[in-house]
Amino acid sequence: MTTAKKIVLDCFENMFVHKDFAAAGRDVHPDFVTHSPGFPSGRDAFVEAMRNSPLADADVAVKRVIADDEHVVVHLHVVRPGEELGAAIVDIVRVEDGLIVEHWDVKQPVPPGAGMF
């Protein structure tokens, strides 16, 4: 496993599985930039926004991970309480000097019968 891949998976596991936002934040650069609408940049602001987002109560499963040098792509299945099918999310993360520095994502509802996961 590449170092970047391990850093990103550790962060995601802490954030989405263990709900340990402080531990997740240790993998994020203080000047972190996200290109996800509705979420603030900056480590502390982003981690706090995630702690208070609907994702904090969701069941999140990592389905695929692709790593290429400093970029890591994570395909997630996210099911919030009360949802049946949930959403597919692809996060693209850039790691530099051992910390997550940049983030992009795309999201879509899981269509009925899609067999996506």
N, CA, C and O of each residue as an XYZ file, in Angstrom:
468
protein
N       0.854     -1.182      0.000
C       0.000      0.000      0.000
C       0.894      1.237      0.000
O       1.860      1.315      0.758
N       0.562      2.202     -0.859
C       1.350      3.430     -0.895
C       1.121      4.235      0.377
O       0.113      4.064      1.063
N       2.059      5.101      0.676
C       1.935      5.949      1.860
C       0.706      6.848      1.753
O      -0.044      6.989      2.718
N       0.496      7.458      0.583
C      -0.661      8.339      0.406
C      -1.963      7.568      0.632
O      -2.880      8.065      1.286
N      -2.035      6.375      0.099
C      -3.233      5.551      0.252
C      -3.484      5.245      1.727
O      -4.624      5.325      2.186
N      -2.447      4.900      2.467
C      -2.591      4.599      3.891
C      -3.059      5.829      4.664
O      -3.931      5.726      5.526
N      -2.484      6.988      4.359
C      -2.869      8.225      5.050
C      -4.353      8.510      4.836
O      -5.073      8.817      5.787
N      -4.810      8.409      3.584
C      -6.201      8.704      3.264
C      -7.132      7.671      3.901
O      -8.149      8.044      4.486
N      -6.806      6.395      3.798
C      -7.661      5.376      4.404
C      -7.720      5.508      5.922
O      -8.783      5.323      6.514
N      -6.599      5.825      6.558
C      -6.608      6.048      8.012
C      -7.542      7.208      8.362
O      -8.339      7.112      9.295
N      -7.436      8.297      7.613
C      -8.277      9.467      7.865
C      -9.754      9.121      7.687
O     -10.576      9.445      8.544
N     -10.091      8.465      6.577
C     -11.485      8.124      6.301
C     -12.026      7.143      7.335
O     -13.166      7.278      7.778
N     -11.224      6.166      7.721
C     -11.675      5.206      8.727
C     -11.936      5.905     10.056
O     -12.946      5.642     10.708
N     -11.031      6.793     10.458
C     -11.241      7.531     11.707
C     -12.495      8.399     11.635
O     -13.268      8.469     12.591
N     -12.688      9.063     10.489
C     -13.814      9.984     10.363
C     -15.151      9.251     10.237
O     -16.110      9.594     10.929
N     -15.221      8.252      9.364
C     -16.509      7.658      9.015
C     -16.850      6.380      9.776
O     -18.029      6.081      9.967
N     -15.847      5.620     10.213
C     -16.112      4.368     10.925
C     -16.067      4.594     12.434
O     -17.013      4.261     13.148
N     -14.967      5.160     12.909
C     -14.793      5.351     14.351
C     -15.420      6.640     14.859
O     -15.606      6.808     16.064
N     -15.750      7.562     13.939
C     -16.298      8.883     14.300
C     -15.335      9.619     15.231
O     -15.753     10.366     16.115
N     -14.044      9.394     15.015
C     -12.992     10.046     15.793
C     -12.445     11.194     14.944
O     -11.452     11.044     14.232
N     -13.109     12.329     15.037
C     -12.790     13.460     14.179
C     -11.446     14.090     14.521
O     -10.772     14.621     13.639
N     -11.051     14.038     15.785
C      -9.735     14.564     16.172
C      -8.631     13.735     15.518
O      -7.663     14.292     14.999
N      -8.771     12.413     15.539
C      -7.774     11.542     14.904
C      -7.752     11.770     13.404
O      -6.678     11.824     12.803
N      -8.922     11.905     12.788
C      -8.990     12.162     11.348
C      -8.276     13.468     11.008
O      -7.575     13.549     10.000
N      -8.452     14.474     11.837
C      -7.835     15.780     11.603
C      -6.319     15.755     11.622
O      -5.677     16.611     11.013
N      -5.740     14.790     12.309
C      -4.268     14.710     12.359
C      -3.658     14.368     11.001
O      -2.465     14.586     10.787
N      -4.465     13.832     10.080
C      -3.981     13.505      8.739
C      -4.228     14.628      7.737
O      -3.935     14.473      6.551
N      -4.762     15.750      8.197
C      -5.149     16.846      7.310
C      -4.263     18.066      7.586
O      -4.048     18.441      8.738
N      -3.759     18.672      6.522
C      -2.913     19.868      6.630
C      -3.744     21.045      7.153
O      -4.916     21.167      6.795
N      -3.168     21.909      7.988
C      -3.921     23.070      8.500
C      -4.508     23.944      7.387
O      -5.579     24.527      7.561
N      -3.817     24.039      6.246
C      -4.286     24.867      5.130
C      -5.008     24.056      4.054
O      -5.042     24.445      2.887
N      -5.580     22.932      4.458
C      -6.340     22.048      3.580
C      -7.354     22.840      2.746
O      -7.985     23.777      3.235
N      -7.496     22.439      1.468
C      -8.460     23.068      0.557
C      -9.425     22.006      0.065
O      -9.004     20.957     -0.423
N     -10.727     22.274      0.190
C     -11.729     21.393     -0.395
C     -12.462     22.137     -1.494
O     -12.725     23.334     -1.389
N     -12.785     21.407     -2.548
C     -13.541     21.964     -3.664
C     -14.979     21.438     -3.631
O     -15.685     21.490     -4.638
N     -15.400     20.941     -2.495
C     -16.746     20.399     -2.309
C     -17.679     21.534     -1.884
O     -17.487     22.122     -0.820
N     -18.687     21.847     -2.704
C     -19.605     22.936     -2.356
C     -20.252     22.698     -0.992
O     -20.687     21.591     -0.675
N     -20.302     23.755     -0.203
C     -20.951     23.676      1.099
C     -20.037     23.304      2.255
O     -20.445     23.368      3.414
N     -18.801     22.914      1.948
C     -17.858     22.583      3.013
C     -16.718     23.595      3.002
O     -16.236     23.973      1.935
N     -16.284     24.035      4.181
C     -15.219     25.038      4.242
C     -13.832     24.419      4.097
O     -13.620     23.255      4.436
N     -12.907     25.200      3.598
C     -11.503     24.804      3.578
C     -10.887     25.105      4.939
O     -11.502     25.754      5.785
N      -9.667     24.624      5.135
C      -9.003     24.738      6.433
C      -9.310     23.512      7.260
O     -10.471     23.122      7.386
N      -8.273     22.892      7.833
C      -8.453     21.640      8.577
C      -9.512     21.744      9.659
O     -10.454     20.951      9.680
N      -9.375     22.697     10.547
C     -10.276     22.755     11.700
C     -11.723     22.999     11.277
O     -12.641     22.369     11.802
N     -11.926     23.916     10.326
C     -13.280     24.211      9.854
C     -13.879     23.007      9.127
O     -15.057     22.694      9.302
N     -13.063     22.335      8.312
C     -13.568     21.179      7.571
C     -13.933     20.031      8.512
O     -15.004     19.436      8.382
N     -13.051     19.720      9.454
C     -13.315     18.619     10.382
C     -14.570     18.925     11.212
O     -15.383     18.032     11.449
N     -14.730     20.160     11.647
C     -15.913     20.525     12.417
C     -17.175     20.420     11.555
O     -18.214     19.964     12.033
N     -17.090     20.835     10.300
C     -18.239     20.716      9.392
C     -18.606     19.247      9.183
O     -19.788     18.904      9.146
N     -17.615     18.387      9.048
C     -17.890     16.955      8.881
C     -18.534     16.381     10.142
O     -19.443     15.555     10.060
N     -18.066     16.818     11.295
C     -18.635     16.344     12.573
C     -20.125     16.684     12.664
O     -20.898     15.942     13.271
N     -20.522     17.798     12.065
C     -21.905     18.262     12.140
C     -22.714     17.977     10.875
O     -23.858     18.416     10.763
N     -22.139     17.256      9.936
C     -22.823     16.974      8.669
C     -23.682     15.713      8.783
O     -23.507     14.926      9.713
N     -24.607     15.520      7.844
C     -25.404     14.283      7.831
C     -24.537     13.029      7.670
O     -24.972     11.932      8.021
N     -23.328     13.177      7.147
C     -22.436     12.019      6.996
C     -21.985     11.461      8.340
O     -21.608     10.293      8.433
N     -22.022     12.280      9.370
C     -21.560     11.829     10.688
C     -22.402     10.678     11.230
O     -21.902      9.850     11.991
N     -23.680     10.620     10.842
C     -24.570      9.556     11.318
C     -24.764      8.444     10.298
O     -25.516      7.500     10.539
N     -24.094      8.553      9.170
C     -24.300      7.600      8.077
C     -23.457      6.341      8.251
O     -22.434      6.335      8.936
N     -23.924      5.283      7.607
C     -23.140      4.054      7.484
C     -22.308      4.222      6.214
O     -22.859      4.362      5.122
N     -20.995      4.208      6.356
C     -20.090      4.468      5.229
C     -19.211      3.239      5.003
O     -18.566      2.741      5.925
N     -19.199      2.761      3.762
C     -18.365      1.616      3.397
C     -17.449      2.012      2.240
O     -17.902      2.527      1.218
N     -16.159      1.761      2.422
C     -15.197      1.976      1.341
C     -15.301      0.797      0.391
O     -15.143     -0.351      0.808
N     -15.564      1.064     -0.876
C     -15.734      0.007     -1.871
C     -14.519     -0.161     -2.771
O     -14.177     -1.284     -3.144
N     -13.863      0.935     -3.125
C     -12.693      0.873     -4.003
C     -11.736      1.988     -3.630
O     -12.154      3.061     -3.193
N     -10.442      1.725     -3.807
C      -9.420      2.743     -3.587
C      -8.393      2.618     -4.701
O      -7.887      1.532     -4.983
N      -8.097      3.746     -5.326
C      -7.095      3.795     -6.388
C      -6.089      4.868     -6.003
O      -6.473      5.998     -5.701
N      -4.816      4.528     -6.011
C      -3.782      5.492     -5.633
C      -2.773      5.648     -6.761
O      -2.374      4.672     -7.396
N      -2.370      6.887     -7.000
C      -1.389      7.207     -8.028
C      -0.516      8.336     -7.496
O      -0.892      9.507     -7.562
N       0.634      7.983     -6.977
C       1.558      8.962     -6.389
C       0.867      9.746     -5.285
O       0.555      9.192     -4.231
N       0.625     11.034     -5.518
C       0.081     11.884     -4.464
C      -1.456     11.937     -4.457
O      -2.038     12.533     -3.551
N      -2.114     11.333     -5.437
C      -3.578     11.345     -5.500
C      -4.158      9.983     -5.119
O      -3.640      8.933     -5.498
N      -5.241     10.038     -4.363
C      -5.946      8.830     -3.956
C      -7.426      9.045     -4.264
O      -7.990     10.089     -3.935
N      -8.050      8.052     -4.897
C      -9.474      8.095     -5.225
C     -10.171      7.031     -4.380
O      -9.779      5.865     -4.381
N     -11.212      7.454     -3.657
C     -11.940      6.541     -2.777
C     -13.406      6.524     -3.206
O     -14.057      7.567     -3.269
N     -13.917      5.323     -3.499
C     -15.317      5.129     -3.885
C     -16.057      4.645     -2.652
O     -15.727      3.596     -2.100
N     -17.049      5.397     -2.218
C     -17.774      5.099     -0.989
C     -19.239      4.797     -1.261
O     -19.833      5.330     -2.199
N     -19.815      3.936     -0.430
C     -21.261      3.754     -0.393
C     -21.716      4.324      0.941
O     -21.300      3.851      1.998
N     -22.564      5.335      0.892
C     -23.004      6.055      2.078
C     -24.515      5.906      2.219
O     -25.271      6.259      1.313
N     -24.946      5.381      3.360
C     -26.370      5.220      3.618
C     -26.697      5.934      4.931
O     -26.255      5.532      6.007
N     -27.481      7.000      4.808
C     -27.887      7.746      5.993
C     -29.083      7.074      6.639
O     -29.820      6.350      5.970
N     -29.290      7.301      7.940
C     -30.442      6.707      8.626
C     -31.744      7.018      7.877
O     -31.990      8.155      7.475
N     -32.560      5.993      7.704
C     -33.831      6.159      7.025
C     -33.763      5.985      5.512
O     -34.802      5.942      4.852
N     -32.558      5.884      4.950
C     -32.408      5.670      3.512
C     -32.270      4.185      3.239
O     -31.753      3.436      4.068
N     -32.729      3.767      2.085
C     -32.595      2.367      1.713
C     -31.370      2.143      0.822
O     -30.573      1.241      1.083
N     -31.216      2.954     -0.222
C     -30.155      2.729     -1.207
C     -28.912      3.586     -0.973
O     -27.799      3.159     -1.281
N     -29.088      4.763     -0.445
C     -27.963      5.629     -0.148
C     -27.397      6.329     -1.366
O     -28.080      6.530     -2.370
N     -26.132      6.695     -1.252
C     -25.456      7.451     -2.302
C     -24.090      6.850     -2.580
O     -23.467      6.228     -1.720
N     -23.651      7.056     -3.808
C     -22.280      6.712     -4.194
C     -21.494      8.015     -4.190
O     -21.920      9.008     -4.780
N     -20.357      8.005     -3.528
C     -19.502      9.185     -3.466
C     -18.104      8.771     -3.898
O     -17.590      7.730     -3.487
N     -17.506      9.600     -4.730
C     -16.109      9.416     -5.113
C     -15.348     10.632     -4.609
O     -15.605     11.760     -5.029
N     -14.413     10.390     -3.707
C     -13.538     11.436     -3.192
C     -12.187     11.324     -3.878
O     -11.634     10.232     -4.009
N     -11.666     12.448     -4.310
C     -10.320     12.524     -4.871
C      -9.526     13.387     -3.908
O      -9.906     14.520     -3.613
N      -8.427     12.844     -3.425
C      -7.662     13.496     -2.371
C      -6.199     13.601     -2.808
O      -5.643     12.668     -3.388
N      -5.591     14.747     -2.520
C      -4.166     14.924     -2.807
C      -3.413     14.990     -1.484
O      -3.795     15.712     -0.564
N      -2.332     14.216     -1.415
C      -1.491     14.143     -0.219
C      -0.135     14.750     -0.545
O       0.439     14.489     -1.603
N       0.364     15.557      0.370
C       1.679     16.185      0.202
C       2.381     16.192      1.562
O       1.797     16.597      2.566
N       3.612     15.750      1.585
C       4.411     15.725      2.826
C       3.675     15.034      3.974
O       3.747     15.478      5.120
N       2.968     13.944      3.661
C       2.341     13.129      4.691
C       1.005     13.628      5.204
O       0.472     13.076      6.167
N       0.447     14.669      4.578
C      -0.847     15.199      5.014
C      -1.774     15.410      3.818
O      -1.322     15.662      2.701
N      -3.060     15.305      4.073
C      -4.060     15.577      3.048
C      -4.141     17.090      2.858
O      -4.392     17.832      3.807
N      -3.926     17.538      1.624
C      -3.891     18.982      1.360
C      -5.025     19.476      0.469
O      -5.329     20.669      0.461
N      -5.662     18.562     -0.289
C      -6.694     19.011     -1.231
C      -7.709     17.895     -1.464
O      -7.383     16.711     -1.379
N      -8.955     18.302     -1.763
C     -10.059     17.338     -1.876
C     -11.083     17.793     -2.913
O     -11.432     18.972     -2.987
N     -11.553     16.843     -3.705
C     -12.662     17.031     -4.638
C     -13.621     15.865     -4.422
O     -13.213     14.823     -3.910
N     -14.889     16.022     -4.805
C     -15.788     14.871     -4.742
C     -16.907     14.987     -5.761
O     -17.227     16.070     -6.250
N     -17.487     13.842     -6.062
C     -18.697     13.758     -6.874
C     -19.640     12.800     -6.164
O     -19.214     11.827     -5.543
N     -20.949     13.100     -6.270
C     -21.940     12.313     -5.544
C     -23.114     12.009     -6.458
O     -23.448     12.790     -7.349
N     -23.735     10.854     -6.219
C     -24.982     10.535     -6.919
C     -25.790      9.579     -6.061
O     -25.227      8.750     -5.346
N     -27.119      9.693     -6.131
C     -27.951      8.698     -5.450
C     -27.753      7.343     -6.123
O     -27.534      7.266     -7.332
N     -27.832      6.288     -5.338
C     -27.772      4.942     -5.913
C     -29.138      4.647     -6.516
O     -30.133      4.613     -5.792
N     -29.208      4.431     -7.843
C     -30.504      4.151     -8.461
C     -30.997      2.743     -8.118
O     -30.189      1.828     -7.953
N     -32.318      2.564     -8.010
C     -32.859      1.223     -7.765
C     -32.405      0.241     -8.843
O     -32.430      0.557    -10.033
N     -31.998     -0.933     -8.423
C     -31.604     -1.981     -9.360
C     -30.278     -1.755    -10.054
O     -29.967     -2.458    -11.016
N     -29.484     -0.797     -9.601
C     -28.240     -0.460    -10.296
C     -27.168     -1.532    -10.132
O     -26.310     -1.675    -11.004
N     -27.195     -2.276     -9.053
C     -26.154     -3.264     -8.823
C     -24.780     -2.627     -8.704
O     -23.762     -3.248     -9.011
N     -24.766     -1.392     -8.259
C     -23.529     -0.614     -8.191
C     -22.539     -1.175     -7.176
O     -21.326     -1.112     -7.377
N     -23.063     -1.718     -6.096
C     -22.185     -2.213     -5.037
C     -22.404     -3.692     -4.853
O     -21.760     -4.310     -4.005
